[in-house]
Amino acid sequence: MGQDSAWLHLIRLMLIAIIVVSGMTGCIKVEVIDYQEETDTGTTTSSPITPNDHDLAILAVDFDPQLDDYEQLLNDPEGITLLIAIENTGLSTESNILVEAQLSADEGETILVERNATVDSIAPGETQVIRFSQIPCPPYRPAYQLSVQALTVPGETNLTNNSRMYDLHLILTPESG
């Protein structure tokens, strides 16, 4: 009897959580924290930077549709498209670059989505956008972590710009949201 009532209590709590979350979806916004921006703001250089022979950089990440409305994300049958801008900041043309993206939860413990793509060729100074399409809206979590990276090419020594980390937090907003 005690074990059955504990299960019933757990099931009730889960149902209440589902009802609360589904009732609030129109009032949830997504906050994105970009750790690269935090490290970029503190750096200043007084001398010009000499480019390396081989250097790739993840410039930015974006989402289509935008992450401002969680309800729209839940109801979009096309899913989410993750856009990753990669730039060749080196002096050599690079080929067969592997770009990886991983969405996780529970401080990186639970991997929800992993995607890989290969950039066939990218010339010096060129920027390309990689599109990971039809990513289903992940299961509800109050926070997610997104990491993207371009794997190192032979001869590359500056690895600080090969990856970006983002925290995505679901924020409750007032009913007018």
VENQUIUR-V958913 format. One record per helix or strand. SS is the DSSP state (H for helix, E for strand). FROM is the first residue (numbers start at 1). TO is the last residue. If there is no record, write none. Layout:
SS/FROM/TO  SS/FROM/TO
//
This chain:
H/2/27  E/28/34  H/35/40  E/56/64  H/70/75  E/80/88  E/94/105  E/110/122  E/127/135  E/143/150  E/163/172
//
